[in-house]
Amino acid sequence: MWFEILPPAAIICVALYIPGFATYHLNKALCGNHYRRNTDERFDRIMYMRDYRLNKNVYEGRGLETITDQK
């Protein structure tokens, strides 16, 4: 019968949902933010590396006070 497909379909749907659910909570636990920064494009990667170099935390934006004066 047609309803015999429901248990396997439910198992497949749950199995496909778990990675997205787990990543959301793992990012919160490890990075302190629910969402991962998108670094697909070159400019985004450069800004990510710049934020990490200046702040050591890419999720907290800070201004010019974090840049040390170099003479």
All heavy atoms as TSV, in Angstrom:
chain	resi	resn	atom	element	x	y	z
A	1	MET	N	N	0.826	-1.183	0.000
A	1	MET	CA	C	0.000	0.000	0.000
A	1	MET	C	C	0.876	1.255	0.000
A	1	MET	O	O	2.066	1.207	0.279
A	1	MET	CB	C	-0.912	-0.011	1.217
A	1	MET	CG	C	-1.860	-1.203	1.310
A	1	MET	SD	S	-2.955	-1.420	-0.051
A	1	MET	CE	C	-4.228	-0.286	0.250
A	2	TRP	N	N	0.240	2.353	-0.270
A	2	TRP	CA	C	0.961	3.616	-0.402
A	2	TRP	C	C	1.545	4.093	0.929
A	2	TRP	O	O	2.556	4.784	0.949
A	2	TRP	CB	C	0.061	4.692	-0.995
A	2	TRP	CG	C	-1.076	5.066	-0.083
A	2	TRP	CD1	C	-2.307	4.514	-0.057
A	2	TRP	CD2	C	-1.053	6.048	0.941
A	2	TRP	NE1	N	-3.073	5.084	0.911
A	2	TRP	CE2	C	-2.328	6.047	1.559
A	2	TRP	CE3	C	-0.110	6.931	1.424
A	2	TRP	CZ2	C	-2.641	6.876	2.611
A	2	TRP	CZ3	C	-0.440	7.770	2.459
A	2	TRP	CH2	C	-1.701	7.739	3.049
A	3	PHE	N	N	0.928	3.754	2.049
A	3	PHE	CA	C	1.381	4.264	3.346
A	3	PHE	C	C	2.624	3.546	3.858
A	3	PHE	O	O	3.202	3.950	4.854
A	3	PHE	CB	C	0.260	4.180	4.389
A	3	PHE	CG	C	-0.330	2.815	4.536
A	3	PHE	CD1	C	0.253	1.873	5.359
A	3	PHE	CD2	C	-1.480	2.481	3.841
A	3	PHE	CE1	C	-0.284	0.616	5.498
A	3	PHE	CE2	C	-2.031	1.212	3.982
A	3	PHE	CZ	C	-1.428	0.275	4.804
A	4	GLU	N	N	3.057	2.491	3.180
A	4	GLU	CA	C	4.274	1.800	3.578
A	4	GLU	C	C	5.520	2.641	3.310
A	4	GLU	O	O	6.598	2.356	3.837
A	4	GLU	CB	C	4.383	0.467	2.855
A	4	GLU	CG	C	3.319	-0.526	3.281
A	4	GLU	CD	C	3.352	-1.805	2.471
A	4	GLU	OE1	O	4.078	-1.840	1.447
A	4	GLU	OE2	O	2.657	-2.748	2.862
A	5	ILE	N	N	5.389	3.677	2.490
A	5	ILE	CA	C	6.523	4.547	2.191
A	5	ILE	C	C	6.755	5.575	3.292
A	5	ILE	O	O	7.823	6.189	3.369
A	5	ILE	CB	C	6.311	5.245	0.827
A	5	ILE	CG1	C	7.604	5.878	0.315
A	5	ILE	CG2	C	5.260	6.316	0.926
A	5	ILE	CD1	C	8.625	4.933	-0.131
A	6	LEU	N	N	5.797	5.799	4.169
A	6	LEU	CA	C	5.896	6.855	5.183
A	6	LEU	C	C	7.042	6.655	6.180
A	6	LEU	O	O	7.777	7.605	6.434
A	6	LEU	CB	C	4.555	7.015	5.901
A	6	LEU	CG	C	3.411	7.544	5.024
A	6	LEU	CD1	C	2.130	7.627	5.815
A	6	LEU	CD2	C	3.768	8.865	4.403
A	7	PRO	N	N	7.244	5.478	6.782
A	7	PRO	CA	C	8.378	5.336	7.714
A	7	PRO	C	C	9.750	5.572	7.056
A	7	PRO	O	O	10.566	6.331	7.596
A	7	PRO	CB	C	8.245	3.916	8.253
A	7	PRO	CG	C	6.802	3.598	8.110
A	7	PRO	CD	C	6.365	4.295	6.862
A	8	PRO	N	N	10.032	4.976	5.888
A	8	PRO	CA	C	11.329	5.277	5.269
A	8	PRO	C	C	11.472	6.748	4.868
A	8	PRO	O	O	12.560	7.329	4.983
A	8	PRO	CB	C	11.384	4.375	4.037
A	8	PRO	CG	C	10.406	3.303	4.293
A	8	PRO	CD	C	9.358	3.897	5.158
A	9	ALA	N	N	10.383	7.357	4.411
A	9	ALA	CA	C	10.441	8.770	4.039
A	9	ALA	C	C	10.720	9.632	5.261
A	9	ALA	O	O	11.479	10.600	5.195
A	9	ALA	CB	C	9.139	9.188	3.364
A	10	ALA	N	N	10.133	9.296	6.395
A	10	ALA	CA	C	10.374	10.048	7.625
A	10	ALA	C	C	11.830	9.894	8.067
A	10	ALA	O	O	12.467	10.866	8.491
A	10	ALA	CB	C	9.438	9.577	8.717
A	11	ILE	N	N	12.377	8.692	7.953
A	11	ILE	CA	C	13.778	8.445	8.327
A	11	ILE	C	C	14.711	9.253	7.431
A	11	ILE	O	O	15.673	9.874	7.910
A	11	ILE	CB	C	14.096	6.936	8.256
A	11	ILE	CG1	C	13.349	6.196	9.359
A	11	ILE	CG2	C	15.594	6.690	8.346
A	11	ILE	CD1	C	13.419	4.694	9.258
A	12	ILE	N	N	14.443	9.294	6.134
A	12	ILE	CA	C	15.286	10.045	5.209
A	12	ILE	C	C	15.200	11.540	5.503
A	12	ILE	O	O	16.214	12.246	5.511
A	12	ILE	CB	C	14.876	9.735	3.752
A	12	ILE	CG1	C	15.270	8.299	3.410
A	12	ILE	CG2	C	15.518	10.714	2.780
A	12	ILE	CD1	C	14.751	7.803	2.084
A	13	CYS	N	N	14.000	12.042	5.765
A	13	CYS	CA	C	13.836	13.469	6.067
A	13	CYS	C	C	14.581	13.846	7.344
A	13	CYS	O	O	15.242	14.884	7.402
A	13	CYS	CB	C	12.357	13.814	6.187
A	13	CYS	SG	S	11.511	13.793	4.601
A	14	VAL	N	N	14.515	13.030	8.356
A	14	VAL	CA	C	15.215	13.309	9.611
A	14	VAL	C	C	16.725	13.249	9.396
A	14	VAL	O	O	17.470	14.087	9.905
A	14	VAL	CB	C	14.761	12.334	10.714
A	14	VAL	CG1	C	15.663	12.409	11.928
A	14	VAL	CG2	C	13.317	12.621	11.103
A	15	ALA	N	N	17.174	12.268	8.626
A	15	ALA	CA	C	18.609	12.144	8.363
A	15	ALA	C	C	19.145	13.345	7.583
A	15	ALA	O	O	20.290	13.756	7.774
A	15	ALA	CB	C	18.895	10.864	7.596
A	16	LEU	N	N	18.348	13.929	6.717
A	16	LEU	CA	C	18.786	15.106	5.976
A	16	LEU	C	C	18.691	16.373	6.813
A	16	LEU	O	O	19.384	17.350	6.541
A	16	LEU	CB	C	17.949	15.262	4.702
A	16	LEU	CG	C	18.186	14.202	3.631
A	16	LEU	CD1	C	17.210	14.381	2.486
A	16	LEU	CD2	C	19.610	14.253	3.128
A	17	TYR	N	N	17.871	16.387	7.822
A	17	TYR	CA	C	17.685	17.558	8.676
A	17	TYR	C	C	18.776	17.663	9.745
A	17	TYR	O	O	19.152	18.761	10.137
A	17	TYR	CB	C	16.310	17.478	9.338
A	17	TYR	CG	C	16.041	18.594	10.315
A	17	TYR	CD1	C	15.787	19.883	9.871
A	17	TYR	CD2	C	16.057	18.360	11.680
A	17	TYR	CE1	C	15.542	20.898	10.756
A	17	TYR	CE2	C	15.820	19.380	12.587
A	17	TYR	CZ	C	15.563	20.643	12.119
A	17	TYR	OH	O	15.324	21.656	12.997
A	18	ILE	N	N	19.317	16.549	10.196
A	18	ILE	CA	C	20.276	16.514	11.303
A	18	ILE	C	C	21.537	17.350	11.033
A	18	ILE	O	O	21.954	18.098	11.913
A	18	ILE	CB	C	20.625	15.057	11.670
A	18	ILE	CG1	C	19.433	14.422	12.378
A	18	ILE	CG2	C	21.860	14.979	12.545
A	18	ILE	CD1	C	19.596	12.955	12.653
A	19	PRO	N	N	22.198	17.292	9.873
A	19	PRO	CA	C	23.413	18.097	9.692
A	19	PRO	C	C	23.183	19.603	9.830
A	19	PRO	O	O	23.979	20.300	10.458
A	19	PRO	CB	C	23.877	17.746	8.279
A	19	PRO	CG	C	23.312	16.415	8.013
A	19	PRO	CD	C	22.005	16.367	8.745
A	20	GLY	N	N	22.103	20.113	9.274
A	20	GLY	CA	C	21.823	21.534	9.398
A	20	GLY	C	C	21.524	21.932	10.826
A	20	GLY	O	O	21.973	22.969	11.313
A	21	PHE	N	N	20.779	21.119	11.524
A	21	PHE	CA	C	20.452	21.372	12.926
A	21	PHE	C	C	21.702	21.311	13.795
A	21	PHE	O	O	21.919	22.159	14.654
A	21	PHE	CB	C	19.431	20.319	13.393
A	21	PHE	CG	C	18.969	20.504	14.798
A	21	PHE	CD1	C	18.070	21.495	15.129
A	21	PHE	CD2	C	19.448	19.682	15.806
A	21	PHE	CE1	C	17.636	21.662	16.427
A	21	PHE	CE2	C	19.027	19.837	17.110
A	21	PHE	CZ	C	18.113	20.834	17.416
A	22	ALA	N	N	22.557	20.328	13.539
A	22	ALA	CA	C	23.774	20.162	14.334
A	22	ALA	C	C	24.760	21.311	14.084
A	22	ALA	O	O	25.390	21.804	15.018
A	22	ALA	CB	C	24.432	18.830	14.011
A	23	THR	N	N	24.896	21.752	12.836
A	23	THR	CA	C	25.835	22.831	12.541
A	23	THR	C	C	25.427	24.119	13.221
A	23	THR	O	O	26.284	24.860	13.700
A	23	THR	CB	C	25.885	23.107	11.029
A	23	THR	OG1	O	25.579	21.950	10.305
A	23	THR	CG2	C	27.238	23.545	10.607
A	24	TYR	N	N	24.149	24.379	13.242
A	24	TYR	CA	C	23.634	25.590	13.887
A	24	TYR	C	C	24.055	25.633	15.356
A	24	TYR	O	O	24.583	26.624	15.839
A	24	TYR	CB	C	22.112	25.590	13.754
A	24	TYR	CG	C	21.416	26.776	14.357
A	24	TYR	CD1	C	21.317	27.961	13.663
A	24	TYR	CD2	C	20.835	26.693	15.613
A	24	TYR	CE1	C	20.661	29.050	14.206
A	24	TYR	CE2	C	20.176	27.769	16.163
A	24	TYR	CZ	C	20.086	28.944	15.458
A	24	TYR	OH	O	19.444	30.015	16.005
A	25	HIS	N	N	23.874	24.537	16.066
A	25	HIS	CA	C	24.187	24.500	17.490
A	25	HIS	C	C	25.685	24.324	17.766
A	25	HIS	O	O	26.187	24.815	18.780
A	25	HIS	CB	C	23.369	23.420	18.180
A	25	HIS	CG	C	21.906	23.756	18.197
A	25	HIS	ND1	N	21.391	24.760	18.968
A	25	HIS	CD2	C	20.869	23.254	17.508
A	25	HIS	CE1	C	20.089	24.858	18.777
A	25	HIS	NE2	N	19.759	23.949	17.884
A	26	LEU	N	N	26.402	23.637	16.898
A	26	LEU	CA	C	27.856	23.521	17.071
A	26	LEU	C	C	28.544	24.872	16.876
A	26	LEU	O	O	29.485	25.189	17.594
A	26	LEU	CB	C	28.434	22.494	16.104
A	26	LEU	CG	C	28.239	21.041	16.496
A	26	LEU	CD1	C	28.733	20.118	15.390
A	26	LEU	CD2	C	28.961	20.737	17.793
A	27	ASN	N	N	28.077	25.661	15.911
A	27	ASN	CA	C	28.654	26.995	15.736
A	27	ASN	C	C	28.400	27.853	16.962
A	27	ASN	O	O	29.257	28.638	17.367
A	27	ASN	CB	C	28.080	27.680	14.498
A	27	ASN	CG	C	28.754	27.225	13.237
A	27	ASN	OD1	O	29.919	26.889	13.243
A	27	ASN	ND2	N	28.020	27.214	12.147
A	28	LYS	N	N	27.239	27.722	17.580
A	28	LYS	CA	C	26.940	28.485	18.794
A	28	LYS	C	C	27.866	28.042	19.924
A	28	LYS	O	O	28.382	28.864	20.672
A	28	LYS	CB	C	25.474	28.298	19.187
A	28	LYS	CG	C	25.096	28.943	20.484
A	28	LYS	CD	C	25.260	30.444	20.427
A	28	LYS	CE	C	24.792	31.073	21.725
A	28	LYS	NZ	N	25.105	32.473	21.802
A	29	ALA	N	N	28.101	26.757	20.051
A	29	ALA	CA	C	28.939	26.250	21.133
A	29	ALA	C	C	30.420	26.591	20.927
A	29	ALA	O	O	31.121	26.938	21.873
A	29	ALA	CB	C	28.770	24.736	21.249
A	30	LEU	N	N	30.896	26.502	19.698
A	30	LEU	CA	C	32.324	26.682	19.440
A	30	LEU	C	C	32.716	28.118	19.122
A	30	LEU	O	O	33.776	28.572	19.540
A	30	LEU	CB	C	32.761	25.768	18.288
A	30	LEU	CG	C	32.572	24.272	18.528
A	30	LEU	CD1	C	32.949	23.485	17.287
A	30	LEU	CD2	C	33.389	23.821	19.714
A	31	CYS	N	N	31.882	28.830	18.382
A	31	CYS	CA	C	32.239	30.180	17.916
A	31	CYS	C	C	31.512	31.281	18.667
A	31	CYS	O	O	31.894	32.435	18.569
A	31	CYS	CB	C	31.924	30.323	16.430
A	31	CYS	SG	S	32.802	29.153	15.401
A	32	GLY	N	N	30.457	30.953	19.363
A	32	GLY	CA	C	29.688	31.973	20.053
A	32	GLY	C	C	28.667	32.646	19.169
A	32	GLY	O	O	28.062	33.628	19.563
A	33	ASN	N	N	28.479	32.148	17.969
A	33	ASN	CA	C	27.517	32.719	17.044
A	33	ASN	C	C	26.809	31.575	16.337
A	33	ASN	O	O	27.431	30.586	15.993
A	33	ASN	CB	C	28.240	33.610	16.034
A	33	ASN	CG	C	27.295	34.431	15.206
A	33	ASN	OD1	O	26.084	34.328	15.343
A	33	ASN	ND2	N	27.841	35.254	14.343
A	34	HIS	N	N	25.520	31.733	16.085
A	34	HIS	CA	C	24.770	30.651	15.453
A	34	HIS	C	C	25.143	30.440	13.993
A	34	HIS	O	O	25.046	29.337	13.481
A	34	HIS	CB	C	23.272	30.919	15.530
A	34	HIS	CG	C	22.714	30.751	16.902
A	34	HIS	ND1	N	22.683	29.550	17.539
A	34	HIS	CD2	C	22.178	31.645	17.763
A	34	HIS	CE1	C	22.134	29.692	18.728
A	34	HIS	NE2	N	21.825	30.962	18.902
A	35	TYR	N	N	25.570	31.502	13.326
A	35	TYR	CA	C	25.786	31.399	11.891
A	35	TYR	C	C	27.258	31.518	11.550
A	35	TYR	O	O	27.990	32.300	12.119
A	35	TYR	CB	C	25.004	32.495	11.172
A	35	TYR	CG	C	23.534	32.387	11.428
A	35	TYR	CD1	C	22.894	33.273	12.280
A	35	TYR	CD2	C	22.794	31.385	10.840
A	35	TYR	CE1	C	21.553	33.165	12.536
A	35	TYR	CE2	C	21.451	31.266	11.088
A	35	TYR	CZ	C	20.830	32.159	11.930
A	35	TYR	OH	O	19.506	32.032	12.176
A	36	ARG	N	N	27.668	30.759	10.573
A	36	ARG	CA	C	29.033	30.782	10.084
A	36	ARG	C	C	29.155	31.908	9.069
A	36	ARG	O	O	28.235	32.173	8.309
A	36	ARG	CB	C	29.341	29.445	9.407
A	36	ARG	CG	C	30.736	29.316	8.882
A	36	ARG	CD	C	30.945	27.947	8.279
A	36	ARG	NE	N	30.086	27.710	7.149
A	36	ARG	CZ	C	30.399	27.993	5.902
A	36	ARG	NH1	N	31.552	28.516	5.603
A	36	ARG	NH2	N	29.558	27.731	4.924
A	37	ARG	N	N	30.298	32.574	9.050
A	37	ARG	CA	C	30.491	33.630	8.055
A	37	ARG	C	C	30.703	33.024	6.687
A	37	ARG	O	O	31.359	32.005	6.525
A	37	ARG	CB	C	31.701	34.483	8.413
A	37	ARG	CG	C	31.367	35.496	9.462
A	37	ARG	CD	C	32.477	36.415	9.763
A	37	ARG	NE	N	32.747	37.351	8.667
A	37	ARG	CZ	C	33.563	38.384	8.806
A	37	ARG	NH1	N	34.168	38.605	9.935
A	37	ARG	NH2	N	33.786	39.176	7.796
A	38	ASN	N	N	30.138	33.662	5.705
A	38	ASN	CA	C	30.237	33.191	4.337
A	38	ASN	C	C	31.550	33.675	3.730
A	38	ASN	O	O	31.790	34.874	3.637
A	38	ASN	CB	C	29.053	33.714	3.530
A	38	ASN	CG	C	29.019	33.149	2.143
A	38	ASN	OD1	O	29.801	32.273	1.804
A	38	ASN	ND2	N	28.114	33.645	1.328
A	39	THR	N	N	32.400	32.754	3.328
A	39	THR	CA	C	33.679	33.120	2.727
A	39	THR	C	C	33.803	32.505	1.335
A	39	THR	O	O	34.864	32.026	0.955
A	39	THR	CB	C	34.849	32.659	3.612
A	39	THR	OG1	O	34.735	31.246	3.828
A	39	THR	CG2	C	34.868	33.385	4.922
A	40	ASP	N	N	32.721	32.534	0.590
A	40	ASP	CA	C	32.754	31.969	-0.759
A	40	ASP	C	C	33.528	32.846	-1.733
A	40	ASP	O	O	34.188	32.348	-2.637
A	40	ASP	CB	C	31.333	31.773	-1.294
A	40	ASP	CG	C	30.596	30.687	-0.541
A	40	ASP	OD1	O	31.263	29.856	0.094
A	40	ASP	OD2	O	29.354	30.675	-0.591
A	41	GLU	N	N	33.454	34.139	-1.556
A	41	GLU	CA	C	34.129	35.042	-2.484
A	41	GLU	C	C	35.444	35.546	-1.883
A	41	GLU	O	O	35.633	35.554	-0.675
A	41	GLU	CB	C	33.221	36.218	-2.817
A	41	GLU	CG	C	31.961	35.779	-3.535
A	41	GLU	CD	C	31.077	36.940	-3.912
A	41	GLU	OE1	O	31.558	38.087	-3.851
A	41	GLU	OE2	O	29.918	36.692	-4.261
A	42	ARG	N	N	36.333	35.982	-2.744
A	42	ARG	CA	C	37.670	36.395	-2.320
A	42	ARG	C	C	37.618	37.582	-1.361
A	42	ARG	O	O	38.338	37.613	-0.358
A	42	ARG	CB	C	38.502	36.745	-3.553
A	42	ARG	CG	C	39.936	37.080	-3.230
A	42	ARG	CD	C	40.760	37.252	-4.499
A	42	ARG	NE	N	42.151	37.416	-4.175
A	42	ARG	CZ	C	42.729	38.584	-3.952
A	42	ARG	NH1	N	42.020	39.688	-4.002
A	42	ARG	NH2	N	44.014	38.651	-3.659
A	43	PHE	N	N	36.788	38.568	-1.653
A	43	PHE	CA	C	36.691	39.748	-0.800
A	43	PHE	C	C	36.243	39.367	0.612
A	43	PHE	O	O	36.757	39.892	1.600
A	43	PHE	CB	C	35.719	40.763	-1.408
A	43	PHE	CG	C	35.557	42.001	-0.580
A	43	PHE	CD1	C	36.551	42.962	-0.557
A	43	PHE	CD2	C	34.428	42.189	0.191
A	43	PHE	CE1	C	36.415	44.099	0.211
A	43	PHE	CE2	C	34.279	43.317	0.959
A	43	PHE	CZ	C	35.265	44.281	0.980
A	44	ASP	N	N	35.306	38.444	0.715
A	44	ASP	CA	C	34.833	38.000	2.031
A	44	ASP	C	C	35.931	37.292	2.815
A	44	ASP	O	O	36.045	37.449	4.032
A	44	ASP	CB	C	33.625	37.076	1.883
A	44	ASP	CG	C	32.423	37.793	1.311
A	44	ASP	OD1	O	32.313	39.020	1.523
A	44	ASP	OD2	O	31.600	37.134	0.649
A	45	ARG	N	N	36.756	36.497	2.123
A	45	ARG	CA	C	37.870	35.831	2.794
A	45	ARG	C	C	38.888	36.839	3.300
A	45	ARG	O	O	39.422	36.709	4.402
A	45	ARG	CB	C	38.544	34.833	1.848
A	45	ARG	CG	C	37.760	33.567	1.658
A	45	ARG	CD	C	38.572	32.515	0.935
A	45	ARG	NE	N	39.020	32.925	-0.372
A	45	ARG	CZ	C	38.334	32.778	-1.499
A	45	ARG	NH1	N	37.147	32.233	-1.464
A	45	ARG	NH2	N	38.835	33.169	-2.648
A	46	ILE	N	N	39.159	37.859	2.500
A	46	ILE	CA	C	40.114	38.889	2.911
A	46	ILE	C	C	39.595	39.629	4.137
A	46	ILE	O	O	40.335	39.898	5.089
A	46	ILE	CB	C	40.389	39.858	1.742
A	46	ILE	CG1	C	41.173	39.129	0.655
A	46	ILE	CG2	C	41.149	41.089	2.216
A	46	ILE	CD1	C	41.304	39.911	-0.629
A	47	MET	N	N	38.298	39.965	4.152
A	47	MET	CA	C	37.725	40.660	5.301
A	47	MET	C	C	37.703	39.758	6.540
A	47	MET	O	O	37.925	40.215	7.666
A	47	MET	CB	C	36.302	41.130	4.995
A	47	MET	CG	C	36.221	42.216	3.964
A	47	MET	SD	S	37.044	43.723	4.523
A	47	MET	CE	C	38.425	43.803	3.422
A	48	TYR	N	N	37.490	38.470	6.352
A	48	TYR	CA	C	37.523	37.514	7.458
A	48	TYR	C	C	38.923	37.470	8.065
A	48	TYR	O	O	39.085	37.535	9.284
A	48	TYR	CB	C	37.107	36.134	6.959
A	48	TYR	CG	C	37.075	35.073	8.023
A	48	TYR	CD1	C	35.928	34.860	8.757
A	48	TYR	CD2	C	38.186	34.284	8.292
A	48	TYR	CE1	C	35.877	33.886	9.732
A	48	TYR	CE2	C	38.158	33.317	9.261
A	48	TYR	CZ	C	37.000	33.120	9.980
A	48	TYR	OH	O	36.961	32.154	10.955
A	49	MET	N	N	39.940	37.366	7.216
A	49	MET	CA	C	41.319	37.311	7.712
A	49	MET	C	C	41.710	38.624	8.387
A	49	MET	O	O	42.417	38.629	9.390
A	49	MET	CB	C	42.274	36.982	6.569
A	49	MET	CG	C	42.126	35.564	6.061
A	49	MET	SD	S	43.339	35.048	4.848
A	49	MET	CE	C	43.047	36.174	3.513
A	50	ARG	N	N	41.239	39.751	7.848
A	50	ARG	CA	C	41.530	41.042	8.457
A	50	ARG	C	C	40.898	41.142	9.845
A	50	ARG	O	O	41.544	41.559	10.803
A	50	ARG	CB	C	40.995	42.160	7.577
A	50	ARG	CG	C	41.252	43.540	8.156
A	50	ARG	CD	C	40.318	44.535	7.619
A	50	ARG	NE	N	38.958	44.124	7.949
A	50	ARG	CZ	C	37.933	44.940	8.013
A	50	ARG	NH1	N	38.081	46.196	7.739
A	50	ARG	NH2	N	36.741	44.494	8.318
A	51	ASP	N	N	39.635	40.734	9.959
A	51	ASP	CA	C	38.966	40.782	11.262
A	51	ASP	C	C	39.648	39.876	12.269
A	51	ASP	O	O	39.777	40.217	13.438
A	51	ASP	CB	C	37.496	40.396	11.129
A	51	ASP	CG	C	36.692	41.439	10.383
A	51	ASP	OD1	O	37.192	42.572	10.244
A	51	ASP	OD2	O	35.569	41.114	9.956
A	52	TYR	N	N	40.090	38.707	11.828
A	52	TYR	CA	C	40.772	37.792	12.734
A	52	TYR	C	C	42.111	38.374	13.181
A	52	TYR	O	O	42.481	38.293	14.346
A	52	TYR	CB	C	40.985	36.429	12.074
A	52	TYR	CG	C	41.633	35.443	13.000
A	52	TYR	CD1	C	40.890	34.842	14.002
A	52	TYR	CD2	C	42.980	35.147	12.902
A	52	TYR	CE1	C	41.485	33.956	14.883
A	52	TYR	CE2	C	43.582	34.270	13.772
A	52	TYR	CZ	C	42.826	33.669	14.759
A	52	TYR	OH	O	43.420	32.800	15.633
A	53	ARG	N	N	42.825	38.993	12.257
A	53	ARG	CA	C	44.126	39.581	12.585
A	53	ARG	C	C	43.977	40.748	13.562
A	53	ARG	O	O	44.756	40.887	14.503
A	53	ARG	CB	C	44.807	40.050	11.313
A	53	ARG	CG	C	46.159	40.692	11.528
A	53	ARG	CD	C	46.806	41.081	10.215
A	53	ARG	NE	N	45.930	41.840	9.342
A	53	ARG	CZ	C	45.791	43.169	9.393
A	53	ARG	NH1	N	46.463	43.864	10.277
A	53	ARG	NH2	N	44.997	43.778	8.552
A	54	LEU	N	N	42.945	41.562	13.381
A	54	LEU	CA	C	42.780	42.741	14.227
A	54	LEU	C	C	42.145	42.429	15.570
A	54	LEU	O	O	42.554	42.961	16.599
A	54	LEU	CB	C	41.927	43.791	13.505
A	54	LEU	CG	C	42.562	44.423	12.276
A	54	LEU	CD1	C	41.578	45.353	11.615
A	54	LEU	CD2	C	43.832	45.146	12.645
A	55	ASN	N	N	41.134	41.578	15.590
A	55	ASN	CA	C	40.324	41.379	16.799
A	55	ASN	C	C	40.507	40.026	17.463
A	55	ASN	O	O	40.114	39.861	18.604
A	55	ASN	CB	C	38.839	41.524	16.472
A	55	ASN	CG	C	38.517	42.853	15.890
A	55	ASN	OD1	O	39.209	43.821	16.108
A	55	ASN	ND2	N	37.448	42.898	15.132
A	56	LYS	N	N	41.008	39.051	16.745
A	56	LYS	CA	C	41.055	37.663	17.198
A	56	LYS	C	C	39.659	37.080	17.413
A	56	LYS	O	O	39.511	36.010	17.954
A	56	LYS	CB	C	41.868	37.507	18.495
A	56	LYS	CG	C	43.286	37.980	18.388
A	56	LYS	CD	C	44.055	37.197	17.383
A	56	LYS	CE	C	45.493	37.645	17.383
A	56	LYS	NZ	N	46.069	37.701	16.092
A	57	ASN	N	N	38.634	37.831	17.009
A	57	ASN	CA	C	37.253	37.343	17.048
A	57	ASN	C	C	36.549	37.944	15.844
A	57	ASN	O	O	36.308	39.141	15.796
A	57	ASN	CB	C	36.554	37.757	18.342
A	57	ASN	CG	C	35.185	37.131	18.451
A	57	ASN	OD1	O	34.700	36.494	17.528
A	57	ASN	ND2	N	34.568	37.312	19.588
A	58	VAL	N	N	36.215	37.095	14.890
A	58	VAL	CA	C	35.665	37.600	13.633
A	58	VAL	C	C	34.211	38.022	13.748
A	58	VAL	O	O	33.680	38.633	12.833
A	58	VAL	CB	C	35.818	36.546	12.516
A	58	VAL	CG1	C	37.281	36.296	12.228
A	58	VAL	CG2	C	35.111	35.262	12.874
A	59	TYR	N	N	33.559	37.719	14.848
A	59	TYR	CA	C	32.147	38.036	14.990
A	59	TYR	C	C	31.904	39.322	15.764
A	59	TYR	O	O	30.776	39.761	15.865
A	59	TYR	CB	C	31.412	36.882	15.658
A	59	TYR	CG	C	31.466	35.631	14.814
A	59	TYR	CD1	C	32.285	34.575	15.157
A	59	TYR	CD2	C	30.720	35.533	13.659
A	59	TYR	CE1	C	32.346	33.450	14.376
A	59	TYR	CE2	C	30.778	34.419	12.864
A	59	TYR	CZ	C	31.588	33.379	13.228
A	59	TYR	OH	O	31.652	32.272	12.443
A	60	GLU	N	N	32.943	39.933	16.320
A	60	GLU	CA	C	32.796	41.193	17.030
A	60	GLU	C	C	33.457	42.282	16.204
A	60	GLU	O	O	34.663	42.283	16.026
A	60	GLU	CB	C	33.462	41.139	18.411
A	60	GLU	CG	C	32.698	40.370	19.438
A	60	GLU	CD	C	33.369	40.440	20.796
A	60	GLU	OE1	O	34.185	41.356	21.014
A	60	GLU	OE2	O	33.085	39.565	21.607
A	61	GLY	N	N	32.642	43.204	15.742
A	61	GLY	CA	C	33.205	44.307	14.986
A	61	GLY	C	C	33.728	45.377	15.925
A	61	GLY	O	O	33.080	45.760	16.887
A	62	ARG	N	N	34.903	45.848	15.655
A	62	ARG	CA	C	35.491	46.919	16.459
A	62	ARG	C	C	36.016	47.974	15.520
A	62	ARG	O	O	36.253	47.734	14.347
A	62	ARG	CB	C	36.607	46.373	17.338
A	62	ARG	CG	C	36.090	45.360	18.339
A	62	ARG	CD	C	37.047	45.202	19.479
A	62	ARG	NE	N	36.526	44.251	20.430
A	62	ARG	CZ	C	37.160	43.172	20.817
A	62	ARG	NH1	N	38.358	42.914	20.353
A	62	ARG	NH2	N	36.621	42.364	21.690
A	63	GLY	N	N	36.263	49.125	16.036
A	63	GLY	CA	C	36.698	50.239	15.204
A	63	GLY	C	C	38.198	50.411	15.181
A	63	GLY	O	O	38.971	49.471	15.382
A	64	LEU	N	N	38.612	51.643	14.985
A	64	LEU	CA	C	40.033	51.948	14.853
A	64	LEU	C	C	40.796	51.802	16.166
A	64	LEU	O	O	42.025	51.747	16.156
A	64	LEU	CB	C	40.201	53.380	14.325
A	64	LEU	CG	C	39.743	53.597	12.888
A	64	LEU	CD1	C	39.844	55.071	12.539
A	64	LEU	CD2	C	40.573	52.782	11.938
A	65	GLU	N	N	40.098	51.733	17.290
A	65	GLU	CA	C	40.801	51.627	18.567
A	65	GLU	C	C	41.536	50.295	18.717
A	65	GLU	O	O	42.417	50.162	19.556
A	65	GLU	CB	C	39.838	51.824	19.739
A	65	GLU	CG	C	38.802	50.731	19.900
A	65	GLU	CD	C	37.532	50.974	19.115
A	65	GLU	OE1	O	37.462	51.936	18.351
A	65	GLU	OE2	O	36.624	50.161	19.254
A	66	THR	N	N	41.214	49.297	17.908
A	66	THR	CA	C	41.893	48.005	18.006
A	66	THR	C	C	43.197	47.977	17.222
A	66	THR	O	O	44.028	47.102	17.431
A	66	THR	CB	C	40.999	46.865	17.512
A	66	THR	OG1	O	40.649	47.115	16.155
A	66	THR	CG2	C	39.756	46.757	18.342
A	67	ILE	N	N	43.385	48.935	16.329
A	67	ILE	CA	C	44.606	48.962	15.523
A	67	ILE	C	C	45.677	49.716	16.296
A	67	ILE	O	O	45.485	50.853	16.697
A	67	ILE	CB	C	44.345	49.632	14.154
A	67	ILE	CG1	C	43.252	48.863	13.411
A	67	ILE	CG2	C	45.632	49.675	13.335
A	67	ILE	CD1	C	42.825	49.520	12.129
A	68	THR	N	N	46.801	49.055	16.487
A	68	THR	CA	C	47.889	49.679	17.244
A	68	THR	C	C	48.647	50.681	16.359
A	68	THR	O	O	48.733	50.508	15.130
A	68	THR	CB	C	48.874	48.629	17.761
A	68	THR	OG1	O	49.381	47.894	16.641
A	68	THR	CG2	C	48.168	47.673	18.701
A	69	ASP	N	N	49.198	51.700	16.972
A	69	ASP	CA	C	49.997	52.689	16.246
A	69	ASP	C	C	51.377	52.108	15.994
A	69	ASP	O	O	52.066	51.643	16.901
A	69	ASP	CB	C	50.132	53.963	17.057
A	69	ASP	CG	C	48.810	54.696	17.198
A	69	ASP	OD1	O	47.977	54.559	16.280
A	69	ASP	OD2	O	48.628	55.385	18.216
A	70	GLN	N	N	51.791	52.134	14.749
A	70	GLN	CA	C	53.108	51.632	14.387
A	70	GLN	C	C	53.963	52.800	13.945
A	70	GLN	O	O	53.562	53.598	13.106
A	70	GLN	CB	C	53.002	50.606	13.270
A	70	GLN	CG	C	52.238	49.375	13.688
A	70	GLN	CD	C	52.122	48.391	12.523
A	70	GLN	OE1	O	52.555	48.664	11.417
A	70	GLN	NE2	N	51.539	47.242	12.791
A	71	LYS	N	N	55.141	52.909	14.518
A	71	LYS	CA	C	56.054	54.005	14.162
A	71	LYS	C	C	57.338	53.488	13.599
A	71	LYS	O	O	57.764	52.432	13.743
A	71	LYS	CB	C	56.337	54.857	15.387
A	71	LYS	CG	C	55.085	55.543	15.846
A	71	LYS	CD	C	55.398	56.432	17.016
A	71	LYS	CE	C	54.112	57.090	17.475
A	71	LYS	NZ	N	54.315	58.022	18.521
